[in-house]
Amino acid sequence: MKDVGEFDKRNKDFNIKFCREKIIRDSVVTDIPTIFDVGGHKGQSIDYLIRLFPDSKIYSFEPDPDSFKILRKKMSCNVETFNLAISDKVGYAKFFRNNISHINSLYKININSRDSIRATEERNDNQSTYSDEINSEITVKTTTLSKFVCEQKIDYIDFLKIDVQGAEKNVLRGGVDIFKIVGSIIIEISFYDFYEKSTSFFDIEKILAPFGFKLFSILDISRNPMNGRTDWAEVLYKRVE
């Protein structure tokens, strides 16, 4: 509780010694890490990861064809890009596109959401165009982490980044065969009802905990200005031998 204990002082000391970038860098023990970027969008995460790990080998995955056209320009000898959705099945899946491309997802946006400001406005405004701006359906190719790692003969993944807009469990379920060769995972967990499916810490940890992963840091959170809840959190898990 506020004003109980010394957490304010501890947090001040923490902020002097640590930042998001240092925590992420310290989670990788090699100067030449293999990194998986699941949900590459237009390459913003590639740029960020290269700044942190200049000599890394990055595999980046993005299912949306328009975003991928931009993402693939990042290809180099150290960066490979794939027009794929990483999920829990190999084949094809429905994919839902939105006017704001970074919220595209394997799941529909929930037009009845109580946590979405735009969905709330739609219900209160007959002139709103929100429903026309979301959930345009296409079909995308899917694979799993396990299959990809096997096909590419990858021995170890030092750092796995997952940002897939509500489909976190799908990615993890498709990777249970390879988690023993993963060092650290950074994952954005969607708690809110913005999509037709949401996730919880329990959902994530019941998959990761049997492989020795433990929560190390909550790196970022998004707070809802409309109702006060936490919409999503970006968290770092480390595997403890």
URQUIBEL-V497378 format. One record per residue. SS is DSSP state (h for helix, s for strand, l for the rest). PHI is phi as a letter, one per 20 degrees, with the letter a starting at -180 (999 if undefined). BURIAL is + if it has 16 or more other C-alpha atoms within 10 Angstrom, else -. Layout:
ss-><SS;SS>
phi-><PHI;PHI>
burial-><BURIAL;BURIAL>
This chain:
ss-><l;l;l;l;l;l;h;h;h;h;h;h;h;h;h;h;h;l;l;h;h;h;h;h;h;h;l;l;l;l;l;l;l;s;s;s;s;s;l;l;l;l;l;h;h;h;h;h;h;h;h;h;l;l;l;l;s;s;s;s;s;l;l;l;h;h;h;h;h;h;h;h;h;h;l;l;l;l;s;s;s;s;l;l;s;s;l;l;l;l;s;s;s;s;s;s;s;l;l;l;h;h;h;l;s;l;l;l;s;l;l;l;l;l;l;l;h;h;h;h;h;h;h;h;l;l;l;l;l;h;h;h;l;l;l;s;s;s;s;s;s;s;s;l;h;h;h;h;h;h;h;h;l;l;l;l;s;s;s;s;s;s;l;l;l;l;l;h;h;h;h;h;h;l;l;l;l;l;h;h;h;s;s;s;s;s;s;s;s;s;l;l;l;l;s;l;l;l;l;l;h;h;h;h;h;h;h;h;h;h;h;l;s;s;s;s;s;s;s;s;s;s;s;l;l;l;l;l;l;s;s;s;s;s;s;s;s;s;s;l;l>
phi-><999;f;m;d;m;c;f;f;f;f;f;f;f;g;f;f;e;c;b;g;f;f;f;f;g;f;f;d;d;c;e;c;f;e;c;d;d;e;n;f;l;d;o;f;f;f;g;f;f;f;f;f;c;g;d;f;d;d;d;d;c;b;e;f;f;f;f;f;g;e;g;f;f;e;f;b;f;d;c;d;c;c;e;b;e;e;b;d;b;e;q;c;b;f;c;d;d;c;g;e;f;f;d;g;a;f;d;f;f;e;f;e;g;e;e;e;f;f;f;f;f;g;f;d;c;f;e;f;d;g;f;e;e;c;m;f;e;c;d;c;e;c;b;d;g;f;f;f;f;f;f;e;l;e;e;b;d;f;b;d;d;c;b;c;l;n;d;f;f;g;f;f;f;e;c;f;f;c;f;f;d;d;e;c;c;d;c;e;d;e;e;f;e;f;d;f;c;c;c;c;g;f;g;f;f;f;e;e;g;f;e;n;e;c;f;d;b;e;e;b;c;d;e;e;f;e;c;n;e;e;e;b;c;d;c;d;d;d;e;d;f>
burial-><-;-;-;-;-;-;-;-;-;-;-;-;-;-;-;-;-;-;-;-;-;-;-;+;-;-;+;+;-;-;-;-;+;+;+;+;+;+;+;+;+;+;+;-;+;+;-;-;+;-;-;-;+;-;-;+;+;+;+;+;+;+;+;+;-;-;+;+;-;-;+;+;-;+;+;-;-;-;+;+;+;+;+;+;+;+;+;+;+;+;-;-;+;+;+;+;+;+;-;-;-;+;+;+;+;+;+;+;+;+;+;-;+;-;+;+;-;+;+;-;-;+;-;-;-;-;-;-;-;-;-;-;-;+;+;-;-;-;-;+;+;+;+;+;+;+;+;-;+;-;-;-;-;-;-;+;+;+;+;+;+;+;+;+;+;+;+;+;+;+;+;+;+;+;+;+;-;+;+;+;-;+;+;+;+;+;+;+;+;+;+;+;+;+;+;-;+;+;+;-;-;-;-;+;+;-;+;+;-;-;+;-;+;+;+;+;-;-;+;-;-;-;-;-;-;-;-;-;-;-;+;+;+;+;+;+;+;+;+;-;->
